[in-house]
Amino acid sequence: MVEGIGAIARSVNAGQARAVDLCVQALDRLEAARHLNAVVAIDGARSLREAAAVDELWTTGARPVLAGVPLVVKDLIWVEGRRVTQASRLFADFVAPQDSIAIRRLKDAGAVVVGMANSSEFGCKGVTTNPLHGPTLHPADDRLTPGGSSGGCATAVAAGLVPAGIGTDAGGSSRRPAAHVGCVGFKPSAGAIPGGPGFPALVPALETTCPMTRDVADAALLFRVMAGLADTPQAPAAPLRRLALSPSFGLGGPIDPEVAALLDSAVARLRQAGLTIEAADPAWPQAAEPAALMPLQHAALARVHGAAFRRDSSVFDPDIAVQIEAGLALGQSQIDAARALSDEIRLRLNAFLSGYDAIIGLTAPCFAWPWRDLGPATIDGQAVGPRAHAALTPFANHGGNPAISIPMGVGTAGLPAGLHICARRGEDLALLDLAGRIESVLSVAWQEGGRTEHR
């Protein structure tokens, strides 16, 4: 299994490893795992040049915090000189003219991009499939999806191809795939990591750039670099202590019994370790459900891509074409209602968190499902819609809150499930500290269960 980020950088900075050799090894792993289709664009020569530049820095005495760390970047984020397609045939030949700010900061810290990771088209569905690149497969079972839309990053990390991926998240796109494959996905607070330069975000207030890693410490390190905090002394975050337990984030809906049992076991472990956990659900407006917010995405797709859709709808993924068509049919009153609901969710979530330090629950109510399907047809024996698997994560985006998914165990079929933790806006470092403490408790249970392959 590939080493973690900190260990890699320390070995390079100590002169015990070369960034070029680590890059070659990562490229070899990506080549050997092409069947997973996690990474869809590789420019080995460019990666090796960038790795050589890191090694040259070493000779000058520089010791960057991410020296030689190989990572993949979601195929929505600009990486200079790389083919970045948004998983769309509309952009099949687009080459990014510059790095996004987050990627530039990672490179300046010594990281080496080794490939672009697969996504759904425009990051707008919960499975990682598209007509341009095809499906990304689950690393534990190639009949299944890792979820989406940052499924390429999730599979690459969980399969041990790279120690980290950089995804995006406008409704759970980096947290749910992390839960389904057994890695960490961290969504920072709105505005904590600068957006762009790059493709226009469909709903800028919701979208964040996200580290996806093997453990919380690595996610925290990447976050500090991307947020511009790596060289800034930070006072220790005040520990988050009072936790609200809300398995379904107050939304109800069916939960797979095995997933629910894993949460019960995790909570019992955490209470035994001394954490204060109180059952409590946020109170949402009566109309509050993720489906009622989808007009924001549909309207944005129609605004940005409507003209191309009218010229030739066949260019688009049929699943995305349905969303664009829905957006074109929306009236302003429907869009305004969704915006008002988003605002109310933000107010209620942050009011609830005035009484608790964080909310813990499930990242997804189910395990991974077949990749050909938009979602599981049933959960706990109940027929559900194609977005039921994605219901528990979007409200953190509408609140602007930091949220993280960490592994909490596996079911009898060997498939992982994730624990979701959400904190007050701006308390990213405190949330990462809490997640690290929780991880240290749950990793014992993970090891006792005899399943350490994801850790």
C-alpha positions in Angstrom: 0.0 0.0 0.0 1.3 3.5 -0.9 2.6 5.5 2.1 0.7 8.5 3.5 1.4 12.1 2.5 3.4 13.0 5.5 5.7 10.0 5.3 6.3 10.5 1.5 7.3 14.2 2.0 9.5 13.4 5.0 11.4 10.7 3.0 11.9 13.1 0.1 13.0 16.0 2.3 15.4 13.7 4.1 17.0 12.6 0.9 15.8 9.0 1.3 13.6 9.1 -1.8 13.4 11.0 -5.0 10.3 12.7 -6.3 11.0 11.3 -9.8 11.1 7.7 -8.6 7.9 8.2 -6.6 6.3 9.7 -9.7 7.4 6.7 -11.9 6.0 4.3 -9.3 2.6 6.1 -9.2 2.4 6.2 -13.0 3.1 2.4 -13.0 0.3 1.8 -10.5 -2.1 3.9 -12.6 -1.2 1.9 -15.7 -1.7 -1.4 -13.9 -5.1 -0.3 -12.7 -6.5 1.0 -15.9 -9.4 -1.4 -15.7 -10.8 0.6 -12.8 -10.9 3.7 -15.0 -10.3 6.0 -12.1 -7.8 8.2 -14.0 -8.7 9.2 -17.5 -5.9 11.6 -18.6 -2.2 11.0 -17.9 0.7 13.1 -19.2 3.6 11.1 -17.8 6.3 13.4 -19.4 4.8 16.5 -17.8 4.5 14.8 -14.4 8.1 13.6 -14.5 9.3 17.1 -15.4 7.4 18.5 -12.4 8.8 15.8 -10.2 12.3 16.5 -11.4 11.8 20.2 -10.5 10.9 19.1 -6.9 14.2 17.1 -6.7 16.1 20.1 -8.0 14.5 22.2 -5.2 16.0 19.7 -2.7 19.5 20.6 -3.9 18.9 24.3 -3.1 18.0 23.4 0.5 14.2 23.8 0.1 12.1 21.3 2.0 8.5 21.8 0.8 5.7 20.3 3.0 4.4 18.1 0.2 7.7 17.2 -1.5 7.2 14.5 -4.1 3.6 13.6 -3.1 1.8 12.2 -6.2 -1.9 13.0 -6.4 -4.7 13.0 -8.9 -7.1 15.9 -9.6 -10.8 15.6 -10.6 -11.4 16.2 -14.3 -13.3 19.5 -13.4 -10.4 21.4 -11.9 -7.9 23.4 -14.0 -4.4 22.0 -14.0 -2.1 23.9 -16.3 -1.2 22.1 -19.6 -3.5 19.2 -18.8 -6.5 18.0 -20.7 -9.5 18.9 -18.5 -12.8 17.9 -20.0 -15.5 18.1 -17.3 -16.2 14.6 -18.4 -18.1 16.1 -21.4 -17.7 15.7 -25.1 -18.2 19.5 -25.3 -14.8 19.9 -23.8 -13.0 16.8 -25.0 -10.0 18.7 -26.4 -9.8 21.5 -23.8 -6.4 22.1 -22.2 -6.3 24.2 -19.1 -4.3 27.4 -19.6 -3.4 27.8 -16.0 -3.7 26.1 -12.6 -6.5 26.9 -10.2 -5.3 28.6 -7.0 -5.7 25.4 -5.0 -3.6 23.4 -7.5 -1.0 26.0 -7.7 -0.6 26.0 -3.9 -0.3 22.2 -3.9 2.4 22.3 -6.6 4.3 25.1 -4.9 4.3 22.9 -1.8 6.0 20.1 -3.8 3.0 17.9 -4.9 3.1 16.3 -8.3 -0.1 15.8 -10.3 0.1 12.4 -12.0 -3.4 12.3 -13.7 -6.9 13.6 -14.0 -9.5 11.6 -12.2 -12.9 10.6 -13.7 -16.1 12.4 -12.8 -19.7 12.5 -14.0 -20.4 15.1 -16.6 -20.1 18.6 -15.0 -20.0 16.7 -11.6 -23.8 16.5 -11.8 -24.8 13.0 -10.8 -24.1 10.6 -8.0 -22.3 7.9 -10.0 -19.1 8.3 -11.9 -20.1 7.5 -15.4 -20.1 9.5 -18.6 -20.1 8.9 -22.4 -16.7 10.4 -22.9 -14.6 8.3 -20.5 -16.9 5.6 -19.4 -17.6 4.3 -15.8 -15.2 4.3 -12.9 -15.4 1.0 -10.9 -15.4 0.3 -7.2 -12.0 -0.9 -6.1 -13.5 -3.8 -4.0 -16.0 -5.0 -6.6 -15.9 -4.0 -10.3 -19.7 -4.6 -10.7 -20.3 -1.6 -8.4 -19.9 2.2 -8.5 -17.8 4.2 -6.0 -20.6 6.8 -6.2 -20.0 10.3 -7.5 -19.2 12.6 -8.7 -15.7 12.4 -7.4 -15.6 8.7 -7.8 -12.3 8.7 -9.8 -10.4 10.3 -6.9 -12.1 7.9 -4.4 -11.2 4.8 -6.3 -7.7 5.9 -6.9 -7.1 6.6 -3.2 -8.9 3.5 -1.9 -7.1 1.2 -4.4 -3.7 2.5 -3.3 -2.8 4.1 -6.6 -2.1 7.5 -5.0 -2.2 8.8 -1.5 -4.6 11.6 -2.3 -7.0 13.0 -4.8 -8.4 16.5 -5.1 -12.2 16.5 -5.8 -15.1 18.9 -5.7 -18.3 18.8 -3.6 -21.5 20.8 -4.2 -23.8 18.3 -2.5 -21.7 15.5 -1.2 -19.6 14.6 -4.3 -16.4 14.1 -2.3 -17.9 12.7 0.9 -20.3 10.0 -0.4 -17.7 8.3 -2.7 -15.2 8.4 0.2 -17.8 6.6 2.3 -18.5 3.9 -0.3 -14.9 3.0 -0.8 -13.5 3.5 2.7 -11.4 6.6 2.5 -11.7 10.2 3.9 -13.5 13.0 2.1 -13.4 16.5 3.6 -15.6 19.4 2.4 -14.3 22.7 3.8 -16.4 25.7 4.7 -17.6 27.8 1.9 -14.8 30.2 0.8 -12.1 28.5 2.9 -10.3 27.4 -0.3 -10.4 29.9 -3.2 -12.2 28.8 -6.3 -10.8 29.2 -9.8 -9.4 30.1 -12.2 -11.4 27.5 -14.0 -14.7 26.5 -15.5 -17.5 28.6 -14.0 -19.0 26.9 -10.9 -22.7 26.0 -11.5 -23.7 27.2 -8.1 -20.7 28.9 -6.6 -22.0 29.2 -3.1 -22.3 25.4 -2.8 -19.1 24.1 -4.5 -15.8 23.6 -2.7 -12.5 21.9 -3.6 -11.9 18.9 -1.4 -9.0 16.7 -0.3 -9.7 12.9 -0.5 -7.1 10.9 1.4 -6.4 7.7 3.3 -6.7 9.3 6.8 -7.7 12.5 8.5 -4.1 13.8 9.1 -3.4 13.7 5.4 -6.7 15.6 4.6 -5.8 18.2 7.2 -2.4 18.7 5.7 -3.8 19.2 2.2 -6.5 21.5 3.4 -4.0 23.7 5.2 -1.9 24.0 2.0 -4.9 24.7 -0.3 -6.4 27.2 2.2 -3.1 29.1 2.4 -2.5 28.1 6.0 0.6 25.9 5.7 3.1 28.6 6.6 0.8 30.4 9.1 1.2 29.6 12.8 -2.2 28.4 14.1 -3.3 28.3 17.7 -4.7 24.9 18.6 -8.4 24.7 17.8 -10.7 24.5 20.8 -11.9 20.9 21.0 -15.4 20.1 19.8 -17.0 18.1 22.6 -20.8 18.2 22.5 -22.1 16.1 19.6 -25.6 15.7 18.2 -26.3 12.3 16.9 -28.6 12.5 13.9 -28.3 9.4 11.7 -30.3 10.8 8.8 -29.5 14.5 9.4 -33.1 15.0 10.5 -34.4 14.0 7.1 -35.8 10.5 7.8 -35.9 8.1 5.0 -34.9 4.4 4.9 -31.5 3.2 6.1 -29.9 -0.1 5.3 -30.0 -2.1 8.5 -26.3 -3.1 8.2 -25.3 0.6 7.8 -27.4 1.5 10.8 -25.8 -1.2 12.9 -22.3 0.1 11.9 -23.3 3.5 13.1 -24.7 2.1 16.4 -21.5 0.3 17.0 -19.4 3.4 16.2 -21.4 5.6 18.5 -21.1 3.0 21.3 -17.3 3.0 20.8 -17.2 6.8 20.9 -19.2 7.1 24.0 -17.1 4.5 25.7 -14.1 6.6 24.7 -15.6 9.6 26.6 -17.3 11.6 23.8 -20.5 13.4 24.8 -23.2 12.3 22.2 -26.8 13.3 22.5 -29.6 12.2 20.1 -30.9 15.3 18.4 -32.2 16.2 14.9 -32.2 19.6 13.2 -35.7 20.9 12.5 -36.1 21.6 8.9 -38.8 23.5 7.0 -41.7 21.3 5.9 -40.6 21.5 2.3 -37.0 20.7 3.0 -35.7 17.8 1.1 -32.9 17.5 -1.4 -35.2 17.2 -4.4 -36.7 20.6 -3.6 -33.2 22.1 -4.0 -32.4 20.5 -7.4 -33.9 23.4 -9.4 -30.7 25.4 -8.5 -28.6 22.8 -10.3 -30.9 22.3 -13.2 -31.3 26.1 -13.7 -27.5 26.5 -13.6 -27.0 23.7 -16.2 -29.5 25.3 -18.4 -28.0 28.8 -18.1 -24.4 27.6 -18.8 -25.1 24.8 -21.3 -28.6 25.5 -22.6 -27.4 27.0 -25.9 -25.3 24.0 -26.7 -28.1 21.7 -25.7 -30.5 23.4 -28.1 -27.9 23.0 -30.9 -27.3 19.3 -30.3 -28.7 17.6 -27.2 -27.1 14.3 -28.2 -23.7 15.6 -27.2 -24.6 15.3 -23.5 -24.8 12.4 -21.2 -28.5 11.4 -21.4 -28.8 11.8 -17.6 -27.4 15.3 -17.8 -29.6 16.1 -20.8 -32.7 15.4 -18.6 -31.4 17.9 -16.0 -30.7 20.6 -18.6 -34.2 20.1 -20.1 -35.7 20.4 -16.7 -33.8 23.6 -16.1 -35.0 25.1 -19.4 -38.5 24.4 -18.3 -38.2 26.1 -14.9 -40.1 29.3 -14.1 -38.4 32.0 -12.1 -40.8 31.4 -9.2 -39.5 27.8 -8.9 -35.9 28.9 -8.9 -36.7 31.6 -6.3 -38.4 29.0 -4.1 -35.4 26.8 -4.2 -33.1 29.7 -3.3 -35.3 30.7 -0.4 -35.3 27.1 0.9 -31.5 27.1 0.6 -31.3 30.2 2.7 -33.7 28.8 5.3 -31.7 25.6 5.6 -28.5 27.6 6.2 -30.2 29.6 8.9 -31.7 26.5 10.6 -28.5 24.4 10.4 -26.3 27.1 11.9 -29.0 27.9 14.6 -29.0 24.2 15.5 -25.2 24.2 15.7 -25.3 27.0 18.2 -26.3 24.4 20.7 -23.9 21.6 19.6 -20.3 21.5 18.5 -21.0 19.1 15.7 -23.5 16.7 14.2 -22.6 13.1 13.5 -24.5 10.6 11.4 -24.4 8.7 8.2 -22.7 9.9 5.0 -25.0 7.6 3.0 -27.9 5.4 4.0 -26.7 2.5 1.9 -23.7 0.6 0.5 -22.4 0.9 -3.0 -24.7 -0.4 -5.8 -24.3 -1.5 -9.5 -22.5 1.1 -11.6 -25.1 1.1 -14.4 -27.8 2.5 -12.0 -28.2 6.1 -10.9 -28.9 4.8 -7.4 -30.1 1.7 -5.5 -33.7 0.8 -6.4 -34.5 0.0 -2.8 -33.1 0.8 0.6 -34.1 -1.4 3.6 -36.7 -3.0 1.3 -38.4 0.3 0.4 -38.5 1.5 -3.2 -36.6 4.8 -3.4 -35.8 7.4 -6.1 -32.5 7.7 -7.8 -31.2 10.4 -5.4 -32.2 8.7 -2.1 -28.6 7.6 -1.6 -27.5 11.2 -1.8 -30.0 12.7 0.6 -27.8 13.1 3.7 -25.0 15.4 2.6 -26.3 18.4 0.6 -27.6 20.5 3.5 -24.0 21.0 4.7 -23.3 22.7 1.4 -26.3 24.9 1.7 -25.2 25.9 5.1 -21.6 26.6 4.0 -20.5 24.3 6.8 -17.4 22.1 6.9 -18.2 18.4 6.8 -16.2 15.2 6.6 -16.8 11.5 5.9 -14.5 9.0 7.6 -14.6 5.2 7.4 -16.6 3.6 10.3 -16.4 -0.1 9.2 -17.6 -2.6 6.6 -20.7 -4.7 6.1 -20.8 -8.5 5.7 -20.2 -8.2 2.0 -16.9 -6.3 2.7 -18.3 -2.9 1.5 -17.4 0.2 3.6 -19.7 2.8 5.1 -18.9 6.3 6.3 -19.5 8.4 9.4 -20.5 12.0 8.5 -19.5 14.9 10.8 -20.6 18.5 10.3 -19.5 21.5 12.3 -20.1 25.3 12.4 -19.0 27.3 9.4 -15.4 28.4 9.7 -14.4 25.7 12.3 -12.6 23.6 9.7 -9.5 22.9 11.8 -11.6 22.1 14.9 -13.6 19.6 12.8 -10.5 18.0 11.4 -9.2 17.7 15.0 -12.5 16.0 16.1 -12.5 13.7 13.1 -8.9 12.7 13.9 -9.9 11.8 17.4 -12.9 9.8 16.2 -10.8 8.1 13.6 -8.3 7.0 16.3 -11.2 5.3 18.2 -12.9 3.7 15.2 -9.6 2.5 13.7 -9.3 0.1 16.6 -12.7 -1.4 15.9 -11.7 -1.6 12.2 -8.5 -3.5 13.0 -10.3 -5.8 15.4 -12.7 -6.6 12.6 -9.8 -8.0 10.7 -10.2 -5.6 7.7 -7.3 -3.3 7.4 -6.9 -3.2 3.6 -8.5 0.3 3.4 -6.4 1.8 6.2 
